[in-house]
Amino acid sequence: MAHGILIPAKDKLFNLGEFFTFTKGNILTAFILAGGLIITLVRFTQGIGSVANLSDVQPWGMWIGFDLLCGVALAAGGYFTTVACYVMGMKHFHSAVRPAVTTAFLGYAFVVVALLYDLGHWWRLPYMFFFPGTTSVLFEVGLCVATYLTVLFVEFSVAPCEWLAEKFPFLLKWRALVNRTTIILTIFGVTLSTLHQSSLGSLFLIAPGKLHPLWYSPFIPMFFFVSSMAAGGSMVIFEGMFAHKSVHHYMDATHLKEADEVVFSFSKAVSFILFAYFMIKLTDLLVQANTPYLCSGYGVLWLVEVLGFILLPAFLYAKGARERNLKICRFAAAATVLGIVLNRFNVCMIAYNYALPSAERYFPSIWEIWISCFVVTMIVTAYRFIVYHMPVLYEHPNFKDAH
Protein backbone atom coordinates (compact mmCIF):
# COMPACT_ATOMS: atom_id res chain seq x y z
CA MET A 1 0.00 0.00 0.00
CA ALA A 2 1.38 3.44 -0.98
CA HIS A 3 -0.20 6.90 -1.17
CA GLY A 4 -3.48 5.29 -0.05
CA ILE A 5 -3.65 2.95 -3.04
CA LEU A 6 -3.41 -0.81 -3.42
CA ILE A 7 -0.18 -2.01 -5.04
CA PRO A 8 0.57 -5.75 -5.60
CA ALA A 9 3.14 -7.24 -3.27
CA LYS A 10 6.66 -7.27 -4.67
CA ASP A 11 7.06 -11.00 -4.10
CA LYS A 12 3.78 -11.90 -5.80
CA LEU A 13 3.46 -11.30 -9.53
CA PHE A 14 -0.08 -12.64 -9.81
CA ASN A 15 -2.79 -11.77 -7.32
CA LEU A 16 -5.89 -13.52 -8.64
CA GLY A 17 -7.97 -13.37 -5.50
CA GLU A 18 -10.44 -10.84 -6.90
CA PHE A 19 -11.04 -13.04 -9.96
CA PHE A 20 -11.99 -16.13 -7.93
CA THR A 21 -14.26 -14.42 -5.44
CA PHE A 22 -17.83 -15.69 -5.85
CA THR A 23 -19.46 -12.37 -6.67
CA LYS A 24 -22.36 -11.95 -9.07
CA GLY A 25 -20.07 -10.23 -11.56
CA ASN A 26 -17.48 -13.01 -11.51
CA ILE A 27 -20.12 -15.73 -11.85
CA LEU A 28 -21.68 -13.94 -14.83
CA THR A 29 -18.22 -13.48 -16.35
CA ALA A 30 -17.43 -17.18 -15.96
CA PHE A 31 -20.78 -18.13 -17.52
CA ILE A 32 -20.24 -15.89 -20.57
CA LEU A 33 -16.64 -17.06 -21.05
CA ALA A 34 -17.55 -20.75 -20.74
CA GLY A 35 -20.41 -20.40 -23.24
CA GLY A 36 -18.20 -18.38 -25.58
CA LEU A 37 -15.52 -21.08 -25.60
CA ILE A 38 -18.11 -23.74 -26.50
CA ILE A 39 -19.54 -21.61 -29.35
CA THR A 40 -16.00 -20.90 -30.55
CA LEU A 41 -15.29 -24.63 -30.74
CA VAL A 42 -18.52 -25.19 -32.71
CA ARG A 43 -17.81 -22.29 -35.09
CA PHE A 44 -14.29 -23.45 -35.97
CA THR A 45 -15.17 -27.13 -36.29
CA GLN A 46 -18.64 -26.97 -37.89
CA GLY A 47 -18.31 -23.80 -39.97
CA ILE A 48 -19.74 -20.30 -39.80
CA GLY A 49 -23.20 -21.46 -40.85
CA SER A 50 -23.58 -23.44 -37.65
CA VAL A 51 -23.66 -20.32 -35.48
CA ALA A 52 -24.34 -17.31 -37.75
CA ASN A 53 -27.26 -16.10 -39.89
CA LEU A 54 -24.94 -14.62 -42.51
CA SER A 55 -25.45 -15.31 -46.20
CA ASP A 56 -24.24 -14.25 -49.65
CA VAL A 57 -26.82 -11.44 -49.52
CA GLN A 58 -25.64 -10.28 -46.08
CA PRO A 59 -21.97 -11.31 -45.71
CA TRP A 60 -21.30 -8.76 -42.95
CA GLY A 61 -23.30 -8.81 -39.76
CA MET A 62 -22.92 -8.52 -36.00
CA TRP A 63 -19.27 -9.50 -35.92
CA ILE A 64 -18.32 -6.76 -38.38
CA GLY A 65 -20.88 -4.15 -37.36
CA PHE A 66 -20.22 -4.35 -33.62
CA ASP A 67 -16.93 -6.14 -32.99
CA LEU A 68 -14.99 -4.45 -35.81
CA LEU A 69 -16.60 -1.13 -36.76
CA CYS A 70 -17.66 -0.21 -33.21
CA GLY A 71 -14.53 -1.70 -31.66
CA VAL A 72 -12.14 0.32 -33.80
CA ALA A 73 -14.11 3.55 -33.31
CA LEU A 74 -14.40 3.15 -29.54
CA ALA A 75 -10.69 2.34 -29.26
CA ALA A 76 -9.83 5.77 -30.69
CA GLY A 77 -9.27 7.14 -27.19
CA GLY A 78 -5.64 6.09 -27.47
CA TYR A 79 -4.67 8.45 -30.26
CA PHE A 80 -7.06 11.14 -29.01
CA THR A 81 -5.42 11.28 -25.56
CA THR A 82 -1.78 10.87 -26.61
CA VAL A 83 -2.08 13.66 -29.18
CA ALA A 84 -3.62 15.97 -26.59
CA CYS A 85 -0.88 15.21 -24.06
CA TYR A 86 2.31 14.77 -26.10
CA VAL A 87 1.70 16.72 -29.31
CA MET A 88 -0.49 19.58 -28.08
CA GLY A 89 1.37 19.82 -24.77
CA MET A 90 -1.66 19.45 -22.47
CA LYS A 91 0.25 17.86 -19.59
CA HIS A 92 -2.77 17.80 -17.29
CA PHE A 93 -3.97 14.84 -19.39
CA HIS A 94 -0.89 12.84 -18.36
CA SER A 95 -2.74 10.61 -15.90
CA ALA A 96 -5.28 9.67 -18.59
CA VAL A 97 -2.70 8.48 -21.13
CA ARG A 98 -1.98 5.00 -19.77
CA PRO A 99 -5.63 4.06 -19.15
CA ALA A 100 -6.51 5.33 -22.64
CA VAL A 101 -3.62 3.48 -24.32
CA THR A 102 -4.44 0.31 -22.37
CA THR A 103 -8.09 0.45 -23.45
CA ALA A 104 -7.10 1.18 -27.05
CA PHE A 105 -4.56 -1.66 -27.15
CA LEU A 106 -7.07 -4.17 -25.76
CA GLY A 107 -9.75 -2.85 -28.12
CA TYR A 108 -7.62 -3.31 -31.23
CA ALA A 109 -6.19 -6.64 -30.06
CA PHE A 110 -9.63 -8.13 -29.53
CA VAL A 111 -10.90 -6.59 -32.79
CA VAL A 112 -8.41 -8.91 -34.46
CA VAL A 113 -9.64 -11.82 -32.34
CA ALA A 114 -13.27 -11.04 -33.26
CA LEU A 115 -12.34 -10.76 -36.92
CA LEU A 116 -11.13 -14.35 -36.89
CA TYR A 117 -14.69 -15.54 -36.21
CA ASP A 118 -15.83 -13.87 -39.41
CA LEU A 119 -12.84 -14.94 -41.52
CA GLY A 120 -12.64 -18.52 -40.33
CA HIS A 121 -9.30 -19.36 -41.96
CA TRP A 122 -7.26 -17.57 -39.30
CA TRP A 123 -3.97 -18.92 -40.66
CA ARG A 124 -4.52 -16.88 -43.82
CA LEU A 125 -4.62 -13.57 -41.97
CA PRO A 126 -0.92 -12.78 -42.70
CA TYR A 127 -1.38 -13.53 -46.44
CA MET A 128 -2.04 -9.87 -47.20
CA PHE A 129 1.53 -9.01 -46.25
CA PHE A 130 2.93 -11.54 -48.73
CA PHE A 131 0.35 -11.02 -51.49
CA PRO A 132 -0.58 -7.32 -51.15
CA GLY A 133 -3.65 -6.08 -52.98
CA THR A 134 -2.57 -2.46 -53.14
CA THR A 135 -5.75 -1.36 -54.97
CA SER A 136 -7.99 -2.74 -52.22
CA VAL A 137 -9.38 -0.60 -49.39
CA LEU A 138 -9.43 -3.72 -47.22
CA PHE A 139 -5.68 -4.12 -47.72
CA GLU A 140 -5.12 -0.57 -46.49
CA VAL A 141 -7.39 -1.16 -43.49
CA GLY A 142 -5.67 -4.43 -42.61
CA LEU A 143 -2.19 -2.99 -43.00
CA CYS A 144 -2.97 0.12 -40.93
CA VAL A 145 -4.74 -1.80 -38.16
CA ALA A 146 -1.89 -4.31 -37.91
CA THR A 147 0.70 -1.53 -37.81
CA TYR A 148 -1.23 0.60 -35.35
CA LEU A 149 -1.79 -2.41 -33.09
CA THR A 150 1.99 -2.82 -33.05
CA VAL A 151 2.40 0.87 -32.13
CA LEU A 152 -0.15 0.51 -29.32
CA PHE A 153 1.64 -2.58 -28.03
CA VAL A 154 4.91 -0.65 -27.89
CA GLU A 155 3.25 2.28 -26.09
CA PHE A 156 1.47 -0.04 -23.67
CA SER A 157 4.59 -2.15 -22.99
CA VAL A 158 5.98 0.44 -20.57
CA ALA A 159 3.47 -0.61 -17.89
CA PRO A 160 4.35 -4.35 -17.91
CA CYS A 161 8.04 -3.41 -18.06
CA GLU A 162 7.69 -1.46 -14.81
CA TRP A 163 5.64 -4.29 -13.30
CA LEU A 164 8.30 -6.92 -14.10
CA ALA A 165 11.41 -4.72 -13.77
CA GLU A 166 12.59 -6.12 -10.43
CA LYS A 167 12.55 -9.71 -11.67
CA PHE A 168 13.70 -8.91 -15.23
CA PRO A 169 16.00 -5.83 -15.09
CA PHE A 170 16.80 -5.97 -18.81
CA LEU A 171 13.27 -4.65 -19.49
CA LEU A 172 14.38 -1.25 -18.24
CA LYS A 173 16.35 -0.70 -21.45
CA TRP A 174 13.21 -1.28 -23.52
CA ARG A 175 11.24 1.05 -21.26
CA ALA A 176 13.83 3.81 -21.68
CA LEU A 177 13.81 3.37 -25.46
CA VAL A 178 10.02 3.62 -25.64
CA ASN A 179 9.98 6.73 -23.46
CA ARG A 180 12.53 8.42 -25.73
CA THR A 181 10.41 7.74 -28.82
CA THR A 182 7.02 8.76 -27.37
CA ILE A 183 6.49 11.70 -29.75
CA ILE A 184 7.40 9.61 -32.81
CA LEU A 185 5.05 6.81 -31.75
CA THR A 186 2.24 9.29 -31.10
CA ILE A 187 2.54 10.97 -34.50
CA PHE A 188 2.83 7.61 -36.24
CA GLY A 189 -0.23 6.35 -34.36
CA VAL A 190 -2.48 9.30 -35.18
CA THR A 191 -1.44 9.12 -38.84
CA LEU A 192 -2.39 5.45 -39.02
CA SER A 193 -5.66 6.13 -37.20
CA THR A 194 -6.57 8.86 -39.68
CA LEU A 195 -6.10 6.36 -42.48
CA HIS A 196 -7.94 3.30 -41.26
CA GLN A 197 -10.76 5.06 -39.37
CA SER A 198 -11.79 6.79 -42.60
CA SER A 199 -11.09 3.72 -44.75
CA LEU A 200 -13.60 1.68 -42.78
CA GLY A 201 -16.21 4.09 -44.12
CA SER A 202 -14.73 3.80 -47.61
CA LEU A 203 -15.65 0.11 -47.63
CA PHE A 204 -19.30 1.08 -48.06
CA LEU A 205 -18.72 3.34 -51.06
CA ILE A 206 -19.09 0.31 -53.33
CA ALA A 207 -22.68 -0.31 -52.13
CA PRO A 208 -24.74 2.71 -53.23
CA GLY A 209 -27.68 0.52 -54.17
CA LYS A 210 -27.67 -1.44 -50.92
CA LEU A 211 -27.09 1.22 -48.27
CA HIS A 212 -30.02 3.57 -47.63
CA PRO A 213 -29.49 7.09 -49.12
CA LEU A 214 -29.71 8.70 -45.70
CA TRP A 215 -26.52 6.89 -44.69
CA TYR A 216 -24.82 6.47 -48.05
CA SER A 217 -22.63 9.43 -48.94
CA PRO A 218 -19.40 10.10 -50.84
CA PHE A 219 -18.29 11.70 -47.57
CA ILE A 220 -18.83 8.60 -45.45
CA PRO A 221 -15.04 8.17 -44.92
CA MET A 222 -14.97 11.62 -43.31
CA PHE A 223 -18.05 10.78 -41.23
CA PHE A 224 -16.31 7.70 -39.85
CA PHE A 225 -13.15 9.62 -38.98
CA VAL A 226 -14.86 12.59 -37.32
CA SER A 227 -17.18 10.31 -35.35
CA SER A 228 -14.17 8.26 -34.21
CA MET A 229 -12.70 11.38 -32.59
CA ALA A 230 -15.94 11.93 -30.68
CA ALA A 231 -16.00 8.24 -29.78
CA GLY A 232 -12.40 8.33 -28.55
CA GLY A 233 -12.88 11.29 -26.23
CA SER A 234 -16.19 9.94 -24.97
CA MET A 235 -14.76 6.50 -24.35
CA VAL A 236 -12.04 7.94 -22.13
CA ILE A 237 -14.73 9.60 -19.98
CA PHE A 238 -16.99 6.52 -20.13
CA GLU A 239 -14.21 4.11 -19.16
CA GLY A 240 -13.03 6.44 -16.42
CA MET A 241 -16.54 6.57 -14.97
CA PHE A 242 -16.59 2.80 -14.43
CA ALA A 243 -12.97 2.69 -13.31
CA HIS A 244 -13.71 5.16 -10.54
CA LYS A 245 -16.48 2.88 -9.29
CA SER A 246 -14.82 -0.53 -9.56
CA VAL A 247 -11.05 0.05 -9.22
CA HIS A 248 -11.00 3.33 -7.31
CA HIS A 249 -8.58 1.87 -4.73
CA TYR A 250 -5.92 1.37 -7.45
CA MET A 251 -5.75 5.10 -8.28
CA ASP A 252 -3.11 7.35 -6.79
CA ALA A 253 -3.54 10.94 -5.64
CA THR A 254 -2.36 12.39 -8.96
CA HIS A 255 -4.87 10.39 -10.96
CA LEU A 256 -7.71 11.30 -8.64
CA LYS A 257 -6.71 14.97 -8.64
CA GLU A 258 -6.55 15.26 -12.43
CA ALA A 259 -9.54 13.05 -13.24
CA ASP A 260 -12.22 15.75 -13.08
CA GLU A 261 -10.22 18.20 -15.19
CA VAL A 262 -9.71 15.49 -17.83
CA VAL A 263 -13.49 14.99 -17.99
CA PHE A 264 -14.24 18.70 -18.35
CA SER A 265 -11.49 19.34 -20.91
CA PHE A 266 -12.48 16.35 -23.01
CA SER A 267 -16.12 17.41 -22.76
CA LYS A 268 -15.30 20.79 -24.31
CA ALA A 269 -13.36 19.17 -27.13
CA VAL A 270 -15.96 16.50 -27.90
CA SER A 271 -18.72 19.11 -27.81
CA PHE A 272 -17.06 21.00 -30.67
CA ILE A 273 -16.43 17.77 -32.57
CA LEU A 274 -20.05 16.66 -32.24
CA PHE A 275 -21.33 20.07 -33.38
CA ALA A 276 -19.05 19.84 -36.42
CA TYR A 277 -20.20 16.26 -37.06
CA PHE A 278 -23.84 17.35 -36.87
CA MET A 279 -23.26 20.20 -39.34
CA ILE A 280 -21.54 18.02 -41.95
CA LYS A 281 -24.29 15.40 -41.62
CA LEU A 282 -26.93 18.10 -42.08
CA THR A 283 -25.05 19.62 -45.03
CA ASP A 284 -24.78 16.22 -46.67
CA LEU A 285 -28.52 15.67 -46.21
CA LEU A 286 -29.32 18.96 -47.96
CA VAL A 287 -26.70 18.67 -50.72
CA GLN A 288 -27.88 15.18 -51.68
CA ALA A 289 -31.54 16.29 -51.48
CA ASN A 290 -32.42 13.45 -49.14
CA THR A 291 -34.94 15.39 -47.05
CA PRO A 292 -37.97 13.53 -48.55
CA TYR A 293 -36.65 10.32 -46.92
CA LEU A 294 -37.12 11.89 -43.48
CA CYS A 295 -40.84 11.13 -43.73
CA SER A 296 -40.16 7.38 -43.82
CA GLY A 297 -39.39 4.94 -41.02
CA TYR A 298 -35.71 5.12 -41.88
CA GLY A 299 -36.01 8.91 -41.68
CA VAL A 300 -37.23 8.65 -38.10
CA LEU A 301 -34.29 6.38 -37.30
CA TRP A 302 -31.87 8.88 -38.91
CA LEU A 303 -33.37 11.72 -36.89
CA VAL A 304 -33.08 9.71 -33.67
CA GLU A 305 -29.42 9.05 -34.43
CA VAL A 306 -28.53 12.60 -35.45
CA LEU A 307 -30.65 14.58 -32.99
CA GLY A 308 -30.66 12.21 -30.04
CA PHE A 309 -27.10 10.92 -30.17
CA ILE A 310 -25.13 13.70 -31.88
CA LEU A 311 -26.78 17.08 -31.31
CA LEU A 312 -28.15 16.37 -27.82
CA PRO A 313 -24.82 15.05 -26.42
CA ALA A 314 -23.08 18.07 -27.97
CA PHE A 315 -25.32 20.41 -25.98
CA LEU A 316 -24.99 18.26 -22.85
CA TYR A 317 -21.20 18.25 -23.12
CA ALA A 318 -21.17 22.04 -23.50
CA LYS A 319 -23.52 22.48 -20.54
CA GLY A 320 -21.62 20.01 -18.38
CA ALA A 321 -18.24 21.59 -19.12
CA ARG A 322 -19.59 25.11 -18.56
CA GLU A 323 -21.23 24.24 -15.24
CA ARG A 324 -18.48 21.73 -14.29
CA ASN A 325 -21.11 19.06 -13.75
CA LEU A 326 -19.60 15.56 -13.85
CA LYS A 327 -22.96 13.77 -14.06
CA ILE A 328 -24.01 15.66 -17.20
CA CYS A 329 -20.63 15.08 -18.87
CA ARG A 330 -20.70 11.38 -18.10
CA PHE A 331 -24.28 11.05 -19.32
CA ALA A 332 -23.24 12.79 -22.56
CA ALA A 333 -20.31 10.38 -22.89
CA ALA A 334 -22.61 7.36 -22.49
CA ALA A 335 -25.05 8.81 -25.05
CA THR A 336 -22.23 9.47 -27.53
CA VAL A 337 -20.84 5.93 -27.18
CA LEU A 338 -24.34 4.53 -27.69
CA GLY A 339 -24.78 6.82 -30.70
CA ILE A 340 -21.59 5.54 -32.33
CA VAL A 341 -22.80 1.96 -31.86
CA LEU A 342 -26.18 2.88 -33.37
CA ASN A 343 -24.53 4.57 -36.35
CA ARG A 344 -22.31 1.58 -37.13
CA PHE A 345 -25.27 -0.77 -36.75
CA ASN A 346 -27.30 1.39 -39.12
CA VAL A 347 -24.57 1.48 -41.75
CA CYS A 348 -23.60 -2.19 -41.57
CA MET A 349 -26.90 -3.91 -40.80
CA ILE A 350 -30.11 -1.94 -40.27
CA ALA A 351 -29.95 0.40 -43.28
CA TYR A 352 -28.02 -2.12 -45.38
CA ASN A 353 -30.06 -4.13 -47.89
CA TYR A 354 -32.97 -1.90 -46.92
CA ALA A 355 -34.87 -2.74 -50.14
CA LEU A 356 -35.14 -6.44 -49.32
CA PRO A 357 -38.41 -7.83 -47.93
CA SER A 358 -38.39 -8.03 -44.16
CA ALA A 359 -38.47 -11.84 -44.28
CA GLU A 360 -35.13 -11.85 -46.14
CA ARG A 361 -33.45 -9.27 -43.93
CA TYR A 362 -30.54 -10.25 -41.71
CA PHE A 363 -30.92 -10.54 -37.95
CA PRO A 364 -28.03 -11.89 -35.83
CA SER A 365 -28.42 -15.27 -34.20
CA ILE A 366 -28.22 -15.67 -30.45
CA TRP A 367 -24.78 -17.26 -30.93
CA GLU A 368 -23.46 -14.24 -32.85
CA ILE A 369 -24.65 -11.98 -30.03
CA TRP A 370 -23.09 -14.31 -27.46
CA ILE A 371 -19.72 -14.23 -29.23
CA SER A 372 -19.82 -10.42 -29.24
CA CYS A 373 -20.56 -10.46 -25.49
CA PHE A 374 -17.77 -13.03 -25.13
CA VAL A 375 -15.26 -10.70 -26.81
CA VAL A 376 -16.34 -7.71 -24.68
CA THR A 377 -16.09 -9.84 -21.53
CA MET A 378 -12.56 -10.90 -22.47
CA ILE A 379 -11.62 -7.21 -22.89
CA VAL A 380 -13.03 -6.35 -19.47
CA THR A 381 -11.33 -9.35 -17.86
CA ALA A 382 -7.98 -8.49 -19.44
CA TYR A 383 -8.37 -4.85 -18.37
CA ARG A 384 -9.09 -5.93 -14.79
CA PHE A 385 -6.00 -8.13 -14.72
CA ILE A 386 -3.79 -5.34 -16.08
CA VAL A 387 -5.16 -2.72 -13.67
CA TYR A 388 -4.85 -5.10 -10.68
CA HIS A 389 -1.16 -5.78 -11.39
CA MET A 390 0.40 -3.02 -13.50
CA PRO A 391 0.97 0.71 -12.91
CA VAL A 392 -1.83 2.01 -15.12
CA LEU A 393 -3.97 3.97 -12.68
CA TYR A 394 -1.13 4.79 -10.33
CA GLU A 395 2.53 5.78 -10.50
CA HIS A 396 4.92 2.96 -9.67
CA PRO A 397 6.97 3.82 -6.56
CA ASN A 398 10.21 2.95 -8.37
CA PHE A 399 9.41 5.11 -11.39
CA LYS A 400 8.38 8.51 -10.13
CA ASP A 401 7.11 10.97 -12.75
CA ALA A 402 6.94 8.18 -15.32
CA HIS A 403 3.38 8.92 -16.42
Secondary structure, 3 states (H helix, E strand, C coil): CECCECCCCCCCCCCCCCCCCCCHHHHHHHHHHHHHHHHHHHHHHHCHHHCCCCCCCCCCCHHHHHHHHHHHHHCCHHHHHHHHHHHCCCHHHHHHHHHHHHHHHHHHHHHHHHHHHHHCCHHHCCHHHHCCCCCCHHHHHHHHHHHHHHHHHHHHCHHHHHHHCCCCCCHHHHHHHHHHCHHHHHHHHHHHHHHHHHHHHHHHHHCCCCECCCCCCCCHHHHHHHHHHHHHHHHHHHHHHHHHHHCHHHCCHHHHHHHHHHHHHHHHHHHHHHHHHHHHHHHHHHHCCCHHHHHCHHHHHHHHHHHHHHHHHHHHHHHHHHHCCHHHHHHHHHHHHHHHHHHHHHHHHHCECCCCCHHHCCCCCHHHHHHHHHHHHHHHHHHHHHHHHCCCCCCCCCCCCCC
